[in-house]
């Protein structure tokens, strides 16, 4: 079930990426939305954040206080991680309503944590540029993969409790 659902969701996402490139919502709608929401969150912390389309690649530049700090590429939009989460939960499919609610809640949590991690990373790089590599290579993945792992553990516990009943 895991491999099948993972492949189906990945295929659907690949088709989306292939056919839904946009000049208005550059480079694609979801990545653009993540960039806009990251910009808004950073701005809410009192920084002057701005996003601009990158001229030579499919990404958005994230600028804070006139300093180009990060680029938001398709891989930063958390969809691939959400697909992994969905495939895992579907492998332990429980009651329909419970499973669908958990899939929806988990997707929203992962998406929100992704926006938060982009903001944390960007502000961290702005405030502590000497720690850029550590922030991007260790903290950045730890936040998102840690969130997914916790959601998986919670689901397995819910699923195993359901099996006992």
Backbone torsions as a table, in degrees:
resi	resn	phi	psi	omega
1	UNK	NA	-41.0	-178.8
2	UNK	-59.8	-54.8	-175.9
3	UNK	-62.1	-42.5	-179.7
4	UNK	-62.3	-49.7	-179.4
5	UNK	-67.8	-36.5	177.7
6	UNK	-61.4	-45.8	-179.7
7	UNK	-65.6	-40.3	179.1
8	UNK	-63.8	-49.1	180.0
9	UNK	-63.4	-39.0	179.2
10	UNK	-65.8	-40.1	177.2
11	UNK	-63.3	-45.7	178.4
12	UNK	-60.0	-43.6	-179.9
13	UNK	-66.5	-38.6	177.4
14	UNK	-62.7	-41.6	177.0
15	UNK	-63.3	-43.8	176.8
16	UNK	-55.9	-48.8	-178.5
17	UNK	-63.5	-35.9	-178.6
18	UNK	-70.6	-39.3	-170.9
19	UNK	-106.3	-4.6	-175.5
20	UNK	-121.8	35.3	170.9
21	UNK	-69.3	149.3	-174.0
22	UNK	-145.5	142.1	173.1
23	UNK	-82.3	-29.5	179.8
24	UNK	-76.5	-48.5	178.5
25	UNK	-109.5	73.0	-174.3
26	UNK	-76.6	141.8	-8.7
27	UNK	-81.0	-26.5	171.3
28	UNK	-146.4	164.8	-172.1
29	UNK	-59.3	-46.2	-175.2
30	UNK	-66.8	-46.3	179.0
31	UNK	-62.5	-40.2	177.8
32	UNK	-62.4	-43.5	179.5
33	UNK	-63.0	-42.9	177.3
34	UNK	-60.4	-43.1	178.6
35	UNK	-62.1	-45.7	-179.7
36	UNK	-62.9	-43.2	-178.9
37	UNK	-70.0	-35.0	175.6
38	UNK	-64.8	-43.2	176.9
39	UNK	-58.4	-45.6	-179.2
40	UNK	-64.0	-41.8	-179.9
41	UNK	-65.3	-45.3	178.5
42	UNK	-61.1	-42.7	178.3
43	UNK	-62.0	-34.4	-179.7
44	UNK	-66.5	-17.9	176.3
45	UNK	-89.9	6.1	175.6
46	UNK	94.5	7.2	177.4
47	UNK	-93.5	152.4	175.5
48	UNK	-89.1	91.5	-176.9
49	UNK	-98.1	149.4	-178.6
50	UNK	-152.7	142.5	172.3
51	UNK	-117.6	145.2	177.7
52	UNK	-140.2	145.1	174.7
53	UNK	-63.0	138.0	175.7
54	UNK	-74.4	138.2	-176.0
55	UNK	-75.3	-28.0	-171.8
56	UNK	-118.2	4.7	177.9
57	UNK	-152.0	166.0	-179.2
58	UNK	-82.0	78.0	179.3
59	UNK	-158.0	169.5	174.9
60	UNK	-113.2	133.8	174.8
61	UNK	-79.6	135.7	175.3
62	UNK	-110.4	117.0	-174.3
63	UNK	-116.9	133.2	177.6
64	UNK	-125.4	124.5	-179.7
65	UNK	49.0	46.9	177.0
66	UNK	71.1	10.3	179.6
67	UNK	-111.6	121.7	177.4
68	UNK	-74.5	112.3	-172.4
69	UNK	-109.9	-33.8	-172.6
70	UNK	-152.1	160.8	172.1
71	UNK	-122.8	138.7	179.3
72	UNK	-103.9	110.8	-179.5
73	UNK	-103.4	174.7	180.0
74	UNK	-54.2	-37.3	-179.9
75	UNK	-66.2	-13.4	179.6
76	UNK	-89.8	-1.9	-173.7
77	UNK	-88.6	-1.2	175.0
78	UNK	73.2	2.7	-178.1
79	UNK	-65.2	-41.7	179.0
80	UNK	-62.0	-36.8	178.8
81	UNK	-71.9	-38.1	176.7
82	UNK	-63.5	-39.5	177.2
83	UNK	-60.4	-43.7	177.7
84	UNK	-60.7	-44.5	177.6
85	UNK	-59.9	-49.1	-178.7
86	UNK	-59.8	-44.9	-178.4
87	UNK	-62.1	-40.8	179.4
88	UNK	-64.3	-49.6	-178.2
89	UNK	-62.1	-39.9	178.8
90	UNK	-65.3	-23.3	176.7
91	UNK	-67.8	-23.6	178.7
92	UNK	-118.9	51.0	-175.0
93	UNK	-60.3	126.5	177.8
94	UNK	-106.9	-146.7	175.8
95	UNK	-59.4	141.9	-173.0
96	UNK	-54.7	-54.1	-176.4
97	UNK	-61.8	-46.0	179.8
98	UNK	-61.6	-45.5	-179.2
99	UNK	-63.1	-46.8	-179.4
100	UNK	-63.6	-41.0	177.4
101	UNK	-63.8	-40.8	179.6
102	UNK	-67.3	-40.3	176.9
103	UNK	-60.2	-45.3	179.6
104	UNK	-65.0	-49.1	-179.5
105	UNK	-61.6	-44.4	179.4
106	UNK	-62.3	-41.6	178.5
107	UNK	-61.8	-44.5	179.3
108	UNK	-64.4	-42.9	179.5
109	UNK	-62.9	-46.8	179.8
110	UNK	-62.1	-44.6	179.9
111	UNK	-60.7	-46.4	179.8
112	UNK	-64.7	-43.1	178.4
113	UNK	-62.8	-32.6	178.1
114	UNK	-65.0	-43.4	177.7
115	UNK	-62.4	-43.9	179.2
116	UNK	-62.1	-42.9	-178.3
117	UNK	-66.9	-36.8	176.9
118	UNK	-63.6	-42.4	178.5
119	UNK	-64.1	-45.7	179.3
120	UNK	-61.2	-46.4	179.9
121	UNK	-60.3	-47.9	-176.1
122	UNK	-65.0	-46.3	178.0
123	UNK	-64.5	-40.0	177.3
124	UNK	-60.4	-43.6	178.6
125	UNK	-66.2	-37.6	178.8
126	UNK	-65.2	-46.8	-176.2
127	UNK	-79.4	-31.9	-175.7
128	UNK	-132.9	67.0	-175.3
129	UNK	-60.6	-24.1	179.5
130	UNK	-69.0	-14.4	-179.4
131	UNK	-108.4	20.1	-176.8
132	UNK	-54.9	-49.1	-176.9
133	UNK	-62.1	-45.0	178.8
134	UNK	-62.2	-45.8	-179.2
135	UNK	-61.7	-44.6	-176.2
136	UNK	-77.1	-38.6	-174.3
137	UNK	-86.1	-29.0	-175.3
138	UNK	-111.4	-59.5	-174.6
139	UNK	-66.1	-46.2	-177.5
140	UNK	-55.0	-55.3	178.7
141	UNK	-68.0	-34.3	-178.8
142	UNK	-59.6	-40.6	-178.9
143	UNK	-62.4	-51.6	-173.4
144	UNK	-75.3	-44.1	-179.4
145	UNK	-71.6	-32.2	174.6
146	UNK	-62.7	-41.7	177.4
147	UNK	-61.7	-47.2	-179.7
148	UNK	-63.0	-43.5	179.6
149	UNK	-60.0	-45.7	178.0
150	UNK	-61.5	-41.5	177.6
151	UNK	-63.2	-38.5	177.1
152	UNK	-63.6	-46.1	-179.7
153	UNK	-59.9	-45.4	178.6
154	UNK	-59.6	-44.0	-178.9
155	UNK	-64.6	-42.4	179.9
156	UNK	-62.7	-38.8	177.3
157	UNK	-65.4	-44.0	177.3
158	UNK	-61.1	-46.2	-178.3
159	UNK	-63.3	-43.9	-178.6
160	UNK	-68.0	-33.2	175.4
161	UNK	-65.9	-39.6	178.4
162	UNK	-62.7	-37.9	-178.8
163	UNK	-67.7	-30.9	-179.1
164	UNK	-72.8	-28.0	-176.4
165	UNK	-77.9	NA	NA
